Amino acid sequence: MQKTHTLRRGLSTRHIRFMALGSAIGTGLFYGSADAIRMAGPSVLLAYIIGGVVAYIIMRALGEMSVNNPQSGSFSRYAEDYLGPLAGYLTGWTYCFEILIVAIADVTAFGFYMGVWFPEVPHWIWVLSVVLIIGAINLLSVSVFGEVEFWFSFFKVAAIIAMIIVGFGMIFWGIGNGGQPTGISNLWRNGGFFPHGVLGMLLSLQMVMFAYGGIEIIGITAGEASNPEKSIPRAINSVPWRILVFYVGTLFVIMSLYPWNQVGTAGSPFVVTFQHLGIVFAASLLNVVVITASLSAINSDVFGVGRMLHGMAGQGHAPRIFQRVSTQGIPWMTVLVMMIAMLAAVYLNYLIPKKVFLVIASLATFATVWVWVMILASLIASRCQLGKEASRQVKFPLPGGVFTAGFGILFLLFIIGLIGYFPDTRISLWVGGLWIILLLVGYRLTRRNKT
């Protein structure tokens, strides 16, 4: 292992585009969507559209800063440059905390998916195996990582499109159902489109935003993008509408084919739906898809934390050893730390009840929202520093600028309020608050040692 600190630019537009898709289309959709459906019923479709709009605002804000100032530390570096060192410290470590929680949820869900085929095998065995496999991939060159992630994401995207086409065939033409179209009456048959009222739809937004968590990884890729001025805008502009199609399209099919109030969390609602319809082959194929999706998400999780810690080490906010890279340009120590941290999921699979996925998702949502708020606040601060004239000259600007970013911040504060509304998820606010306090203490100690 060499002691240089330089990452290699080996990610193409194709890699970056599918990495963003791979991060956002994962456990939150295939497993966590069951909780959102129970809260909102069919109106969860509207919640995903609203969440997608806000996610696009965040991506454009991050895209503006990434194109004009590509950094390996990404939004942590932007928070430090535009809001101050403390903001950068809090943002970087909270992102690492967020992705670690998400990774634990992802590897736990992987165990559930494998349990559909091998119910007699303990979940922790699958969790351990996936941690070792993904860790090995991330220790290879960034171009190898990008290629693996591309094919993971490509496979699940192609499979989702095929599932939507097959689903529409069953809904409108009765293909696979004896020529009898199933129709879409399930969208309003069981209590209407808003079975729990508009409030139920609003309450589901916290799970919806958890599903969109991970899109910010597109900013982290800027430090290793071969041509960030072209690749970042192309990737960002192509991802949001695709995410909306995949989320809204797949959930439309699922809730049209199967009553929303019978969707559970015994595996992915996608797989369970097709099993209940008696389509065993489709259910098995979908299980392959959700397994691939979880592998893709875990792969992106390890990459994101590794690059963030590498960038923070350069800022002096993390141990210097995290700056070291291998001969392949990989921050190897950060990958090893992430693997060790994910092994906690092996132990958690002995202890956690089914409800804990909602708690984990809520805790990850708190951390995600914190990072997103800091991204939007950094954009506002950067515009203020540039001034009106210079702001008009920036490449790939956020439409609406400061006003759009302000709206996004208000929406995200509303999401934090939703987390505190539910007794089951309220604990995540306490844990999140405790995390911020610990970071503040750590920052003071770090600054004192430097002084």
Contacts in CASP RR format, 6 or more apart in sequence:
PFRMAT RR
TARGET T0000
AUTHOR 0000-0000-0000
METHOD contacts of the structure
MODEL  1
MQKTHTLRRGLSTRHIRFMALGSAIGTGLFYGSADAIRMAGPSVLLAYII
GGVVAYIIMRALGEMSVNNPQSGSFSRYAEDYLGPLAGYLTGWTYCFEIL
IVAIADVTAFGFYMGVWFPEVPHWIWVLSVVLIIGAINLLSVSVFGEVEF
WFSFFKVAAIIAMIIVGFGMIFWGIGNGGQPTGISNLWRNGGFFPHGVLG
MLLSLQMVMFAYGGIEIIGITAGEASNPEKSIPRAINSVPWRILVFYVGT
LFVIMSLYPWNQVGTAGSPFVVTFQHLGIVFAASLLNVVVITASLSAINS
DVFGVGRMLHGMAGQGHAPRIFQRVSTQGIPWMTVLVMMIAMLAAVYLNY
LIPKKVFLVIASLATFATVWVWVMILASLIASRCQLGKEASRQVKFPLPG
GVFTAGFGILFLLFIIGLIGYFPDTRISLWVGGLWIILLLVGYRLTRRNK
T
1 324 0 8 1.000
1 325 0 8 1.000
1 326 0 8 1.000
1 327 0 8 1.000
1 332 0 8 1.000
2 324 0 8 1.000
2 325 0 8 1.000
2 326 0 8 1.000
2 327 0 8 1.000
3 324 0 8 1.000
4 324 0 8 1.000
4 325 0 8 1.000
4 329 0 8 1.000
5 310 0 8 1.000
5 314 0 8 1.000
5 323 0 8 1.000
5 324 0 8 1.000
5 325 0 8 1.000
6 325 0 8 1.000
6 329 0 8 1.000
7 72 0 8 1.000
7 142 0 8 1.000
7 223 0 8 1.000
7 224 0 8 1.000
7 307 0 8 1.000
7 310 0 8 1.000
7 325 0 8 1.000
7 329 0 8 1.000
7 331 0 8 1.000
8 141 0 8 1.000
8 142 0 8 1.000
8 143 0 8 1.000
8 224 0 8 1.000
8 328 0 8 1.000
8 329 0 8 1.000
9 223 0 8 1.000
9 224 0 8 1.000
9 225 0 8 1.000
9 226 0 8 1.000
10 141 0 8 1.000
10 142 0 8 1.000
10 143 0 8 1.000
10 224 0 8 1.000
10 225 0 8 1.000
10 226 0 8 1.000
11 19 0 8 1.000
11 142 0 8 1.000
11 143 0 8 1.000
11 146 0 8 1.000
11 221 0 8 1.000
11 224 0 8 1.000
11 225 0 8 1.000
11 226 0 8 1.000
11 231 0 8 1.000
12 226 0 8 1.000
12 231 0 8 1.000
13 227 0 8 1.000
13 230 0 8 1.000
13 231 0 8 1.000
13 234 0 8 1.000
13 235 0 8 1.000
14 150 0 8 1.000
15 146 0 8 1.000
15 147 0 8 1.000
15 149 0 8 1.000
15 150 0 8 1.000
15 221 0 8 1.000
16 218 0 8 1.000
16 221 0 8 1.000
16 225 0 8 1.000
16 231 0 8 1.000
16 232 0 8 1.000
16 235 0 8 1.000
17 234 0 8 1.000
17 235 0 8 1.000
17 238 0 8 1.000
17 239 0 8 1.000
18 149 0 8 1.000
18 150 0 8 1.000
18 153 0 8 1.000
18 154 0 8 1.000
18 157 0 8 1.000
19 146 0 8 1.000
19 149 0 8 1.000
19 150 0 8 1.000
19 153 0 8 1.000
19 217 0 8 1.000
19 218 0 8 1.000
19 221 0 8 1.000
19 300 0 8 1.000
19 303 0 8 1.000
20 59 0 8 1.000
20 215 0 8 1.000
20 217 0 8 1.000
20 218 0 8 1.000
20 235 0 8 1.000
20 236 0 8 1.000
20 239 0 8 1.000
21 153 0 8 1.000
21 157 0 8 1.000
21 239 0 8 1.000
21 242 0 8 1.000
21 243 0 8 1.000
22 149 0 8 1.000
22 152 0 8 1.000
22 153 0 8 1.000
22 156 0 8 1.000
22 293 0 8 1.000
22 296 0 8 1.000
22 297 0 8 1.000
22 300 0 8 1.000
23 213 0 8 1.000
23 214 0 8 1.000
23 215 0 8 1.000
23 217 0 8 1.000
23 218 0 8 1.000
23 297 0 8 1.000
23 300 0 8 1.000
24 55 0 8 1.000
24 211 0 8 1.000
24 212 0 8 1.000
24 213 0 8 1.000
24 214 0 8 1.000
24 215 0 8 1.000
24 239 0 8 1.000
24 243 0 8 1.000
25 153 0 8 1.000
25 156 0 8 1.000
25 157 0 8 1.000
25 160 0 8 1.000
25 243 0 8 1.000
25 246 0 8 1.000
25 247 0 8 1.000
25 293 0 8 1.000
26 106 0 8 1.000
26 156 0 8 1.000
26 211 0 8 1.000
26 290 0 8 1.000
26 293 0 8 1.000
26 294 0 8 1.000
26 296 0 8 1.000
26 297 0 8 1.000
27 102 0 8 1.000
27 105 0 8 1.000
27 106 0 8 1.000
27 109 0 8 1.000
27 293 0 8 1.000
27 294 0 8 1.000
27 297 0 8 1.000
28 207 0 8 1.000
28 210 0 8 1.000
28 211 0 8 1.000
28 361 0 8 1.000
29 211 0 8 1.000
29 246 0 8 1.000
29 247 0 8 1.000
29 250 0 8 1.000
29 293 0 8 1.000
30 109 0 8 1.000
30 268 0 8 1.000
30 269 0 8 1.000
30 270 0 8 1.000
30 289 0 8 1.000
30 290 0 8 1.000
30 293 0 8 1.000
30 294 0 8 1.000
31 109 0 8 1.000
31 112 0 8 1.000
31 265 0 8 1.000
31 267 0 8 1.000
31 268 0 8 1.000
31 269 0 8 1.000
31 290 0 8 1.000
31 357 0 8 1.000
32 207 0 8 1.000
32 210 0 8 1.000
32 211 0 8 1.000
32 265 0 8 1.000
32 357 0 8 1.000
32 361 0 8 1.000
33 44 0 8 1.000
33 207 0 8 1.000
33 211 0 8 1.000
33 251 0 8 1.000
33 269 0 8 1.000
34 263 0 8 1.000
34 264 0 8 1.000
34 265 0 8 1.000
34 269 0 8 1.000
35 207 0 8 1.000
35 265 0 8 1.000
35 357 0 8 1.000
35 358 0 8 1.000
35 361 0 8 1.000
36 44 0 8 1.000
36 47 0 8 1.000
36 204 0 8 1.000
36 207 0 8 1.000
36 208 0 8 1.000
36 211 0 8 1.000
37 44 0 8 1.000
37 204 0 8 1.000
37 251 0 8 1.000
37 255 0 8 1.000
37 260 0 8 1.000
37 263 0 8 1.000
37 269 0 8 1.000
38 261 0 8 1.000
38 263 0 8 1.000
38 264 0 8 1.000
39 196 0 8 1.000
39 200 0 8 1.000
39 203 0 8 1.000
39 204 0 8 1.000
39 207 0 8 1.000
40 47 0 8 1.000
40 194 0 8 1.000
40 196 0 8 1.000
40 200 0 8 1.000
40 201 0 8 1.000
40 203 0 8 1.000
40 204 0 8 1.000
41 194 0 8 1.000
41 195 0 8 1.000
41 196 0 8 1.000
41 204 0 8 1.000
41 255 0 8 1.000
41 260 0 8 1.000
41 261 0 8 1.000
42 186 0 8 1.000
42 187 0 8 1.000
42 188 0 8 1.000
42 192 0 8 1.000
42 193 0 8 1.000
42 195 0 8 1.000
42 255 0 8 1.000
42 260 0 8 1.000
43 193 0 8 1.000
43 194 0 8 1.000
43 195 0 8 1.000
43 197 0 8 1.000
43 198 0 8 1.000
43 200 0 8 1.000
43 201 0 8 1.000
43 204 0 8 1.000
44 201 0 8 1.000
44 204 0 8 1.000
44 208 0 8 1.000
44 251 0 8 1.000
44 255 0 8 1.000
45 248 0 8 1.000
45 251 0 8 1.000
45 252 0 8 1.000
45 255 0 8 1.000
46 201 0 8 1.000
47 201 0 8 1.000
47 202 0 8 1.000
47 204 0 8 1.000
47 205 0 8 1.000
47 208 0 8 1.000
48 208 0 8 1.000
48 211 0 8 1.000
48 244 0 8 1.000
48 247 0 8 1.000
48 248 0 8 1.000
48 251 0 8 1.000
49 244 0 8 1.000
49 248 0 8 1.000
50 205 0 8 1.000
50 208 0 8 1.000
51 205 0 8 1.000
51 208 0 8 1.000
51 209 0 8 1.000
51 212 0 8 1.000
52 212 0 8 1.000
52 240 0 8 1.000
52 243 0 8 1.000
52 244 0 8 1.000
52 247 0 8 1.000
54 209 0 8 1.000
54 408 0 8 1.000
54 411 0 8 1.000
54 412 0 8 1.000
55 209 0 8 1.000
55 212 0 8 1.000
55 213 0 8 1.000
55 215 0 8 1.000
55 240 0 8 1.000
55 243 0 8 1.000
56 240 0 8 1.000
57 376 0 8 1.000
57 398 0 8 1.000
57 404 0 8 1.000
57 405 0 8 1.000
57 407 0 8 1.000
57 408 0 8 1.000
58 215 0 8 1.000
58 216 0 8 1.000
58 372 0 8 1.000
58 375 0 8 1.000
58 376 0 8 1.000
58 408 0 8 1.000
59 215 0 8 1.000
59 216 0 8 1.000
59 218 0 8 1.000
59 236 0 8 1.000
59 239 0 8 1.000
59 240 0 8 1.000
60 236 0 8 1.000
60 396 0 8 1.000
60 398 0 8 1.000
60 399 0 8 1.000
61 375 0 8 1.000
61 376 0 8 1.000
61 378 0 8 1.000
61 379 0 8 1.000
61 398 0 8 1.000
61 404 0 8 1.000
61 405 0 8 1.000
62 74 0 8 1.000
62 75 0 8 1.000
62 216 0 8 1.000
62 218 0 8 1.000
62 219 0 8 1.000
62 375 0 8 1.000
62 379 0 8 1.000
63 218 0 8 1.000
63 219 0 8 1.000
63 232 0 8 1.000
63 233 0 8 1.000
63 236 0 8 1.000
63 396 0 8 1.000
63 398 0 8 1.000
64 379 0 8 1.000
64 394 0 8 1.000
64 395 0 8 1.000
64 396 0 8 1.000
64 397 0 8 1.000
64 398 0 8 1.000
65 75 0 8 1.000
65 78 0 8 1.000
65 375 0 8 1.000
65 378 0 8 1.000
65 379 0 8 1.000
65 382 0 8 1.000
66 74 0 8 1.000
66 218 0 8 1.000
66 219 0 8 1.000
66 222 0 8 1.000
66 228 0 8 1.000
66 232 0 8 1.000
67 222 0 8 1.000
67 228 0 8 1.000
67 229 0 8 1.000
67 232 0 8 1.000
67 233 0 8 1.000
67 395 0 8 1.000
67 396 0 8 1.000
68 394 0 8 1.000
68 395 0 8 1.000
68 396 0 8 1.000
69 77 0 8 1.000
69 78 0 8 1.000
69 81 0 8 1.000
70 222 0 8 1.000
70 223 0 8 1.000
70 225 0 8 1.000
70 228 0 8 1.000
70 232 0 8 1.000
71 77 0 8 1.000
71 78 0 8 1.000
71 222 0 8 1.000
71 223 0 8 1.000
71 311 0 8 1.000
72 220 0 8 1.000
72 222 0 8 1.000
72 223 0 8 1.000
72 224 0 8 1.000
72 307 0 8 1.000
72 310 0 8 1.000
72 311 0 8 1.000
73 92 0 8 1.000
73 220 0 8 1.000
73 223 0 8 1.000
73 307 0 8 1.000
73 308 0 8 1.000
73 310 0 8 1.000
73 311 0 8 1.000
73 312 0 8 1.000
73 315 0 8 1.000
74 216 0 8 1.000
74 219 0 8 1.000
74 220 0 8 1.000
74 222 0 8 1.000
74 223 0 8 1.000
74 307 0 8 1.000
74 308 0 8 1.000
75 91 0 8 1.000
75 92 0 8 1.000
75 95 0 8 1.000
75 216 0 8 1.000
75 219 0 8 1.000
75 371 0 8 1.000
75 374 0 8 1.000
75 375 0 8 1.000
75 378 0 8 1.000
76 88 0 8 1.000
76 89 0 8 1.000
76 91 0 8 1.000
76 92 0 8 1.000
76 95 0 8 1.000
76 308 0 8 1.000
76 311 0 8 1.000
76 312 0 8 1.000
76 315 0 8 1.000
76 317 0 8 1.000
77 88 0 8 1.000
77 311 0 8 1.000
77 315 0 8 1.000
78 375 0 8 1.000
78 378 0 8 1.000
78 382 0 8 1.000
79 87 0 8 1.000
79 88 0 8 1.000
79 90 0 8 1.000
79 91 0 8 1.000
79 92 0 8 1.000
79 374 0 8 1.000
79 375 0 8 1.000
79 377 0 8 1.000
79 378 0 8 1.000
80 87 0 8 1.000
80 88 0 8 1.000
80 89 0 8 1.000
80 315 0 8 1.000
81 378 0 8 1.000
81 382 0 8 1.000
82 378 0 8 1.000
82 381 0 8 1.000
82 382 0 8 1.000
82 385 0 8 1.000
83 374 0 8 1.000
83 377 0 8 1.000
83 378 0 8 1.000
83 381 0 8 1.000
85 315 0 8 1.000
85 317 0 8 1.000
86 443 0 8 1.000
87 374 0 8 1.000
87 377 0 8 1.000
87 378 0 8 1.000
88 315 0 8 1.000
88 317 0 8 1.000
88 374 0 8 1.000
89 312 0 8 1.000
89 317 0 8 1.000
89 439 0 8 1.000
89 443 0 8 1.000
89 446 0 8 1.000
90 370 0 8 1.000
90 374 0 8 1.000
90 436 0 8 1.000
90 439 0 8 1.000
90 440 0 8 1.000
90 443 0 8 1.000
91 370 0 8 1.000
91 371 0 8 1.000
91 374 0 8 1.000
92 308 0 8 1.000
92 312 0 8 1.000
92 317 0 8 1.000
92 371 0 8 1.000
93 312 0 8 1.000
93 317 0 8 1.000
93 318 0 8 1.000
93 439 0 8 1.000
94 367 0 8 1.000
94 370 0 8 1.000
94 371 0 8 1.000
94 435 0 8 1.000
94 436 0 8 1.000
94 439 0 8 1.000
95 216 0 8 1.000
95 305 0 8 1.000
95 308 0 8 1.000
95 367 0 8 1.000
95 371 0 8 1.000
96 305 0 8 1.000
96 308 0 8 1.000
96 309 0 8 1.000
97 367 0 8 1.000
97 435 0 8 1.000
98 364 0 8 1.000
98 367 0 8 1.000
98 368 0 8 1.000
98 370 0 8 1.000
98 371 0 8 1.000
99 214 0 8 1.000
99 301 0 8 1.000
99 304 0 8 1.000
99 305 0 8 1.000
99 308 0 8 1.000
100 301 0 8 1.000
100 305 0 8 1.000
100 338 0 8 1.000
100 341 0 8 1.000
100 342 0 8 1.000
101 360 0 8 1.000
101 363 0 8 1.000
101 364 0 8 1.000
101 367 0 8 1.000
102 213 0 8 1.000
102 214 0 8 1.000
102 297 0 8 1.000
102 301 0 8 1.000
102 364 0 8 1.000
103 298 0 8 1.000
103 301 0 8 1.000
103 302 0 8 1.000
103 305 0 8 1.000
103 338 0 8 1.000
103 341 0 8 1.000
103 342 0 8 1.000
103 345 0 8 1.000
104 342 0 8 1.000
104 344 0 8 1.000
104 345 0 8 1.000
104 348 0 8 1.000
104 360 0 8 1.000
105 357 0 8 1.000
105 360 0 8 1.000
105 361 0 8 1.000
105 364 0 8 1.000
106 294 0 8 1.000
106 297 0 8 1.000
106 298 0 8 1.000
106 301 0 8 1.000
107 127 0 8 1.000
107 130 0 8 1.000
107 131 0 8 1.000
107 294 0 8 1.000
107 298 0 8 1.000
107 342 0 8 1.000
107 345 0 8 1.000
108 123 0 8 1.000
108 127 0 8 1.000
108 345 0 8 1.000
108 348 0 8 1.000
108 349 0 8 1.000
108 352 0 8 1.000
108 357 0 8 1.000
108 360 0 8 1.000
109 294 0 8 1.000
109 357 0 8 1.000
110 126 0 8 1.000
110 127 0 8 1.000
110 130 0 8 1.000
110 291 0 8 1.000
110 294 0 8 1.000
110 295 0 8 1.000
110 298 0 8 1.000
111 123 0 8 1.000
111 126 0 8 1.000
111 127 0 8 1.000
111 130 0 8 1.000
111 349 0 8 1.000
112 123 0 8 1.000
112 267 0 8 1.000
112 268 0 8 1.000
113 267 0 8 1.000
113 268 0 8 1.000
113 271 0 8 1.000
113 287 0 8 1.000
113 290 0 8 1.000
113 291 0 8 1.000
113 294 0 8 1.000
114 121 0 8 1.000
114 123 0 8 1.000
114 126 0 8 1.000
114 291 0 8 1.000
115 121 0 8 1.000
115 123 0 8 1.000
115 126 0 8 1.000
116 267 0 8 1.000
116 271 0 8 1.000
116 287 0 8 1.000
117 284 0 8 1.000
117 287 0 8 1.000
122 349 0 8 1.000
123 349 0 8 1.000
124 346 0 8 1.000
124 347 0 8 1.000
124 349 0 8 1.000
124 350 0 8 1.000
127 345 0 8 1.000
127 346 0 8 1.000
127 349 0 8 1.000
128 343 0 8 1.000
128 346 0 8 1.000
130 294 0 8 1.000
130 295 0 8 1.000
130 298 0 8 1.000
131 339 0 8 1.000
131 342 0 8 1.000
131 343 0 8 1.000
131 345 0 8 1.000
131 346 0 8 1.000
132 339 0 8 1.000
133 295 0 8 1.000
134 295 0 8 1.000
134 298 0 8 1.000
134 299 0 8 1.000
134 302 0 8 1.000
134 339 0 8 1.000
135 302 0 8 1.000
135 335 0 8 1.000
135 338 0 8 1.000
135 339 0 8 1.000
137 144 0 8 1.000
137 145 0 8 1.000
137 148 0 8 1.000
137 299 0 8 1.000
138 145 0 8 1.000
138 299 0 8 1.000
138 302 0 8 1.000
138 303 0 8 1.000
138 330 0 8 1.000
138 335 0 8 1.000
138 338 0 8 1.000
139 326 0 8 1.000
139 330 0 8 1.000
139 332 0 8 1.000
139 335 0 8 1.000
140 328 0 8 1.000
140 330 0 8 1.000
141 328 0 8 1.000
141 329 0 8 1.000
141 330 0 8 1.000
142 224 0 8 1.000
142 328 0 8 1.000
142 329 0 8 1.000
142 330 0 8 1.000
145 299 0 8 1.000
145 303 0 8 1.000
148 299 0 8 1.000
149 296 0 8 1.000
149 299 0 8 1.000
149 300 0 8 1.000
149 303 0 8 1.000
152 292 0 8 1.000
152 293 0 8 1.000
152 295 0 8 1.000
152 296 0 8 1.000
152 299 0 8 1.000
153 296 0 8 1.000
155 289 0 8 1.000
155 292 0 8 1.000
156 289 0 8 1.000
156 292 0 8 1.000
156 293 0 8 1.000
156 296 0 8 1.000
157 242 0 8 1.000
157 246 0 8 1.000
159 285 0 8 1.000
159 286 0 8 1.000
159 288 0 8 1.000
159 289 0 8 1.000
159 292 0 8 1.000
160 246 0 8 1.000
160 250 0 8 1.000
160 289 0 8 1.000
163 250 0 8 1.000
163 253 0 8 1.000
163 270 0 8 1.000
163 282 0 8 1.000
163 286 0 8 1.000
163 289 0 8 1.000
164 249 0 8 1.000
164 250 0 8 1.000
164 253 0 8 1.000
166 175 0 8 1.000
166 282 0 8 1.000
167 253 0 8 1.000
167 256 0 8 1.000
167 257 0 8 1.000
168 253 0 8 1.000
169 175 0 8 1.000
170 176 0 8 1.000
170 177 0 8 1.000
170 181 0 8 1.000
170 182 0 8 1.000
170 257 0 8 1.000
171 181 0 8 1.000
171 182 0 8 1.000
171 183 0 8 1.000
171 184 0 8 1.000
171 253 0 8 1.000
171 256 0 8 1.000
171 257 0 8 1.000
172 181 0 8 1.000
172 183 0 8 1.000
173 179 0 8 1.000
173 181 0 8 1.000
174 180 0 8 1.000
174 181 0 8 1.000
174 182 0 8 1.000
176 279 0 8 1.000
182 256 0 8 1.000
182 257 0 8 1.000
183 256 0 8 1.000
184 252 0 8 1.000
184 256 0 8 1.000
186 255 0 8 1.000
186 256 0 8 1.000
186 257 0 8 1.000
186 258 0 8 1.000
186 259 0 8 1.000
186 260 0 8 1.000
187 193 0 8 1.000
187 252 0 8 1.000
187 255 0 8 1.000
187 256 0 8 1.000
187 260 0 8 1.000
189 259 0 8 1.000
190 259 0 8 1.000
190 260 0 8 1.000
190 261 0 8 1.000
194 200 0 8 1.000
194 201 0 8 1.000
195 260 0 8 1.000
195 261 0 8 1.000
196 203 0 8 1.000
202 418 0 8 1.000
203 418 0 8 1.000
203 421 0 8 1.000
203 422 0 8 1.000
205 414 0 8 1.000
205 415 0 8 1.000
205 418 0 8 1.000
206 362 0 8 1.000
206 365 0 8 1.000
206 415 0 8 1.000
206 418 0 8 1.000
206 419 0 8 1.000
206 422 0 8 1.000
206 425 0 8 1.000
207 358 0 8 1.000
207 361 0 8 1.000
207 365 0 8 1.000
209 365 0 8 1.000
209 368 0 8 1.000
209 369 0 8 1.000
209 412 0 8 1.000
209 415 0 8 1.000
210 361 0 8 1.000
210 362 0 8 1.000
210 364 0 8 1.000
210 365 0 8 1.000
210 368 0 8 1.000
211 247 0 8 1.000
212 243 0 8 1.000
213 364 0 8 1.000
213 365 0 8 1.000
213 368 0 8 1.000
214 300 0 8 1.000
214 368 0 8 1.000
215 239 0 8 1.000
215 243 0 8 1.000
216 371 0 8 1.000
216 372 0 8 1.000
216 375 0 8 1.000
217 300 0 8 1.000
217 303 0 8 1.000
217 304 0 8 1.000
218 232 0 8 1.000
218 235 0 8 1.000
218 236 0 8 1.000
218 239 0 8 1.000
219 232 0 8 1.000
220 303 0 8 1.000
220 304 0 8 1.000
220 307 0 8 1.000
220 308 0 8 1.000
221 232 0 8 1.000
222 228 0 8 1.000
222 232 0 8 1.000
223 307 0 8 1.000
224 307 0 8 1.000
225 231 0 8 1.000
225 232 0 8 1.000
229 395 0 8 1.000
232 396 0 8 1.000
233 396 0 8 1.000
236 396 0 8 1.000
250 270 0 8 1.000
254 263 0 8 1.000
254 269 0 8 1.000
254 270 0 8 1.000
254 273 0 8 1.000
255 263 0 8 1.000
257 273 0 8 1.000
257 277 0 8 1.000
258 273 0 8 1.000
258 276 0 8 1.000
258 277 0 8 1.000
262 276 0 8 1.000
263 269 0 8 1.000
263 272 0 8 1.000
263 273 0 8 1.000
264 272 0 8 1.000
265 354 0 8 1.000
265 357 0 8 1.000
266 272 0 8 1.000
268 286 0 8 1.000
268 287 0 8 1.000
268 290 0 8 1.000
270 286 0 8 1.000
270 289 0 8 1.000
270 290 0 8 1.000
271 283 0 8 1.000
271 286 0 8 1.000
271 287 0 8 1.000
271 290 0 8 1.000
272 283 0 8 1.000
274 282 0 8 1.000
274 283 0 8 1.000
274 286 0 8 1.000
275 283 0 8 1.000
298 342 0 8 1.000
301 338 0 8 1.000
302 335 0 8 1.000
302 338 0 8 1.000
302 339 0 8 1.000
302 342 0 8 1.000
305 334 0 8 1.000
305 338 0 8 1.000
306 322 0 8 1.000
306 331 0 8 1.000
306 334 0 8 1.000
306 335 0 8 1.000
306 338 0 8 1.000
307 331 0 8 1.000
307 334 0 8 1.000
309 318 0 8 1.000
309 322 0 8 1.000
309 331 0 8 1.000
309 334 0 8 1.000
309 337 0 8 1.000
310 322 0 8 1.000
310 323 0 8 1.000
310 325 0 8 1.000
310 331 0 8 1.000
310 334 0 8 1.000
311 318 0 8 1.000
311 322 0 8 1.000
311 323 0 8 1.000
312 318 0 8 1.000
312 322 0 8 1.000
313 319 0 8 1.000
313 320 0 8 1.000
313 321 0 8 1.000
313 322 0 8 1.000
313 323 0 8 1.000
314 320 0 8 1.000
314 323 0 8 1.000
317 446 0 8 1.000
321 333 0 8 1.000
322 331 0 8 1.000
322 333 0 8 1.000
322 334 0 8 1.000
322 337 0 8 1.000
323 331 0 8 1.000
324 331 0 8 1.000
324 332 0 8 1.000
324 333 0 8 1.000
325 331 0 8 1.000
325 332 0 8 1.000
326 332 0 8 1.000
348 356 0 8 1.000
355 424 0 8 1.000
358 424 0 8 1.000
358 425 0 8 1.000
359 424 0 8 1.000
359 425 0 8 1.000
359 427 0 8 1.000
359 428 0 8 1.000
362 419 0 8 1.000
362 422 0 8 1.000
362 424 0 8 1.000
362 425 0 8 1.000
362 428 0 8 1.000
363 428 0 8 1.000
363 431 0 8 1.000
363 432 0 8 1.000
365 415 0 8 1.000
365 419 0 8 1.000
365 428 0 8 1.000
366 416 0 8 1.000
366 419 0 8 1.000
366 428 0 8 1.000
366 429 0 8 1.000
366 431 0 8 1.000
366 432 0 8 1.000
367 432 0 8 1.000
367 435 0 8 1.000
369 412 0 8 1.000
369 415 0 8 1.000
369 416 0 8 1.000
370 436 0 8 1.000
372 412 0 8 1.000
373 409 0 8 1.000
373 412 0 8 1.000
373 413 0 8 1.000
376 405 0 8 1.000
376 406 0 8 1.000
376 408 0 8 1.000
376 409 0 8 1.000
376 412 0 8 1.000
377 405 0 8 1.000
377 409 0 8 1.000
379 398 0 8 1.000
379 401 0 8 1.000
379 402 0 8 1.000
379 405 0 8 1.000
380 402 0 8 1.000
380 405 0 8 1.000
380 406 0 8 1.000
383 391 0 8 1.000
383 401 0 8 1.000
383 402 0 8 1.000
384 402 0 8 1.000
386 394 0 8 1.000
391 397 0 8 1.000
391 401 0 8 1.000
398 404 0 8 1.000
398 405 0 8 1.000
416 429 0 8 1.000
419 425 0 8 1.000
419 426 0 8 1.000
419 428 0 8 1.000
419 429 0 8 1.000
420 426 0 8 1.000
420 429 0 8 1.000
END
